[in-house]
Amino acid sequence: MSVLFKKTKILEKKIEDYLDLILKGSFLFRLGVKYYIEGETKELSKRIKELNECEHDGDRLRREIEISLYEETLIPESRGDVLGILEACDKVLNMMDEFLNQFEVEMPFFLPEVKKKYIELTEISMLAVDEMVAAVRAYFRDIVNIRDHIAKVQMSESESDKVARKIKRVVFKTDIPLSQKMHMRYFALHIELIADEAEDVCDRLSIAAIKRSL
């Protein structure tokens, strides 16, 4: 991150730690959904607790970073963009935490024939999150590579839409109660929304990268 933060290694480390927390959140979300579908409720509860801790640590680190940017008057020309990117990333972490909790609270029923599709949808959405983190790192470290990571996020988001549609088609062709159909649709939508939010972060990154190049 030496491009923007030559003045302080402490701030650089805090941003790296913050991005690591998002990657950890992605990993925990993957595991949590998998354990829920496999009926491993105790393992799901463990991952929910760990992800909740990640979210709290992320909030703390983001606030510390914001305070440092203002108090030390660092990168005034890019400070607004950096703060906006971090806040958008925080929303992704919050969504993962919130949605994994909903599995334990609402305990949705999944048809056997779509369980693998939910795991596939989760993997694709979390890939979007992982590539989003790589794009943010590229913004700070090596901006010439940012487009590659953003393109991968966009491809993952598009693929998550396709998988979510496949799930909905299967679900709504069955004879199960409408309430169960809607519940399955709801959970597919929320997993898909994480990839959408990762793409929104990358939209911010694209604009910020263009501004830095002017």
C-alpha positions in Angstrom: 0.0 0.0 0.0 3.0 2.2 -0.3 1.5 4.3 -3.1 -1.0 6.1 -0.9 0.4 5.5 2.6 4.1 6.3 2.5 3.7 8.3 5.8 2.5 5.6 8.1 3.0 1.8 8.3 0.5 1.6 11.1 -2.4 2.8 9.0 -1.2 0.5 6.1 -1.3 -2.5 8.5 -4.8 -1.6 9.8 -6.2 -1.5 6.3 -4.5 -4.8 5.5 -6.0 -6.3 8.7 -9.4 -4.9 7.8 -9.3 -6.6 4.4 -8.1 -9.8 5.9 -11.2 -9.8 8.1 -13.5 -9.5 5.1 -11.7 -12.6 3.5 -12.1 -14.4 6.8 -15.8 -13.5 6.8 -16.2 -14.9 3.2 -14.6 -18.2 4.4 -16.8 -18.4 7.4 -20.0 -17.7 5.4 -19.1 -20.5 2.9 -18.6 -22.9 5.8 -21.7 -21.7 7.6 -24.0 -22.3 4.6 -22.4 -25.7 3.9 -22.9 -26.8 7.5 -26.5 -25.6 7.6 -27.4 -27.6 4.4 -25.6 -30.7 5.8 -27.5 -30.4 9.1 -24.4 -29.6 11.2 -26.1 -27.0 13.4 -23.4 -26.9 16.1 -20.8 -26.1 13.4 -23.1 -23.5 12.0 -23.4 -21.8 15.4 -19.6 -21.7 15.7 -19.2 -20.1 12.4 -21.9 -17.5 13.2 -20.1 -16.6 16.4 -16.8 -16.2 14.6 -18.3 -14.2 11.8 -20.0 -11.9 14.3 -16.6 -11.3 16.0 -15.2 -10.5 12.5 -17.9 -8.0 11.9 -17.3 -6.3 15.3 -13.5 -6.2 14.7 -14.1 -4.8 11.3 -16.3 -2.0 12.6 -13.6 -1.1 15.2 -10.8 -1.1 12.6 -12.7 0.9 10.1 -13.4 3.6 12.7 -9.7 3.6 13.7 -8.7 4.0 10.0 -11.2 6.9 9.5 -10.0 8.7 12.6 -6.4 8.3 11.4 -7.2 9.7 8.0 -8.7 12.8 9.5 -6.4 13.4 12.5 -3.2 12.9 10.5 -4.6 14.7 7.4 -3.4 12.0 5.2 -4.1 11.8 1.4 -6.6 14.7 1.5 -7.1 14.4 -2.3 -8.2 10.8 -2.0 -9.5 10.6 1.5 -13.2 10.8 0.5 -12.8 8.0 -2.0 -10.9 5.8 0.5 -13.5 6.4 3.2 -16.3 5.6 0.7 -14.6 2.4 -0.4 -14.1 1.2 3.2 -17.7 2.0 4.2 -18.9 0.0 1.1 -16.7 -2.9 2.1 -18.1 -2.8 5.6 -21.6 -3.2 4.2 -20.5 -6.5 2.5 -19.1 -7.8 5.8 -22.3 -6.7 7.6 -24.4 -8.5 5.1 -22.5 -11.8 5.4 -22.9 -11.6 9.2 -26.6 -10.7 9.1 -27.5 -13.3 6.5 -25.7 -16.2 8.1 -27.5 -15.4 11.4 -30.8 -15.7 9.5 -30.1 -19.4 8.7 -30.0 -20.2 12.3 -33.0 -18.0 13.3 -35.4 -18.9 10.4 -34.1 -22.4 9.7 -35.3 -22.5 6.0 -36.3 -25.8 4.4 -34.4 -26.6 1.2 -35.5 -29.1 -1.4 -32.9 -31.9 -1.8 -32.6 -31.2 -5.5 -31.5 -27.6 -4.9 -29.1 -28.0 -1.9 -26.0 -28.3 -4.1 -27.2 -25.2 -6.0 -27.3 -23.2 -2.8 -23.7 -24.3 -2.1 -22.7 -23.4 -5.6 -24.4 -20.0 -5.3 -22.6 -19.4 -2.0 -19.2 -20.3 -3.6 -19.8 -17.9 -6.5 -20.9 -15.0 -4.3 -18.0 -15.4 -2.0 -15.6 -15.6 -5.0 -17.0 -12.1 -5.8 -16.2 -11.0 -2.3 -12.6 -12.4 -2.5 -12.0 -10.7 -5.8 -13.4 -7.5 -4.4 -10.8 -7.6 -1.7 -8.1 -8.2 -4.3 -9.4 -5.2 -6.2 -9.3 -2.9 -3.1 -5.7 -4.1 -2.5 -4.8 -3.3 -6.1 -6.2 0.2 -5.7 -3.7 0.9 -2.9 -0.8 -1.2 -4.1 -0.8 -1.7 -7.9 -3.6 0.2 -9.6 -2.7 -1.1 -13.1 -4.1 -4.6 -12.1 -7.4 -3.3 -10.6 -9.4 -3.9 -13.8 -8.6 -7.6 -13.8 -10.0 -8.1 -10.3 -13.0 -5.9 -11.0 -13.8 -7.9 -14.2 -13.7 -11.1 -12.1 -16.2 -9.6 -9.6 -18.5 -8.7 -12.4 -18.3 -12.2 -13.9 -19.0 -13.8 -10.5 -22.0 -11.4 -9.9 -23.4 -12.3 -13.3 -23.0 -16.0 -12.7 -24.6 -15.7 -9.2 -27.7 -14.3 -11.0 -27.9 -17.3 -13.3 -27.6 -19.9 -10.5 -30.2 -18.0 -8.4 -32.6 -18.1 -11.3 -32.0 -21.9 -11.7 -32.9 -22.4 -8.0 -36.1 -20.3 -8.4 -37.2 -22.2 -11.5 -36.8 -25.6 -9.8 -38.5 -24.4 -6.6 -41.5 -22.8 -8.2 -42.3 -25.8 -10.4 -42.9 -28.0 -7.3 -46.1 -28.6 -5.4 -44.8 -27.6 -2.0 -46.6 -24.7 -0.1 -46.0 -21.2 -1.4 -44.6 -20.1 1.9 -41.7 -22.6 1.5 -41.2 -21.5 -2.1 -40.9 -17.9 -1.0 -38.6 -18.8 1.9 -36.2 -20.6 -0.5 -36.4 -17.7 -2.9 -35.7 -15.3 -0.1 -32.5 -17.1 0.9 -31.2 -17.4 -2.7 -31.8 -13.7 -3.1 -29.9 -12.8 0.0 -26.9 -14.9 -1.0 -27.0 -13.3 -4.4 -27.2 -9.8 -2.9 -23.8 -10.2 -1.4 -22.2 -10.5 -4.9 -24.3 -7.5 -6.0 -22.8 -5.5 -3.1 -19.3 -6.6 -4.0 -19.9 -5.3 -7.5 -21.1 -2.0 -6.1 -17.8 -1.7 -4.2 -16.0 -2.2 -7.5 -18.0 0.5 -9.2 -16.7 2.8 -6.5 -13.2 1.5 -7.1 -13.4 2.1 -10.8 -14.4 5.8 -10.3 -11.7 6.3 -7.7 -9.1 4.7 -9.9 -10.0 7.0 -12.8 -9.8 10.1 -10.5 -6.3 9.1 -9.4 -5.1 8.7 -13.0 -6.2 12.2 -14.0 
